[in-house]
Structure formats: structure tokens, C-alpha cells
Amino acid sequence: MKHQLVKLVSDQAGITEGQADQAVEAVIGYFKTRLPAETNEEIVTLVQGHNGDAVQS
């Protein structure tokens, strides 16, 4: 799912996939600092999806 998010951000913002990846990571990091631990785990699991894309801490 992370790859899909990166592609969506890249396409809609008109930026490279590398830049979009950084943007997605920034949003995930923002949520990690402001949401309960259980919610963070759900977000990480959702973003990792079935293809096993790792989310960096």
C-alpha cells in the first residue's frame, strides 16, 4: 500500500517518487508522534500492506 500512496502523491503533486516517498514518511512520522501506540501499529500495518514495504521509524 505504501507504494500506492507514494505513486498517488507523486502523480497528484507532480513530484518524483523519491520526493513523494519522503512526504509519505513525513506524514507517517507526524502521526506516530501524535496518536496512541495502538493506532500507530495499525497505520504501520496498513501502510506496509501485503508487499512488505517497510516503514522507517
Protein Blocks (a to p, Z undefined) as FASTA:
>chain_A
ZZmmmmmmmmmnopafklmmmmmmmmmmmmmmmccfklmmmmmmmmnomnopacdZZ
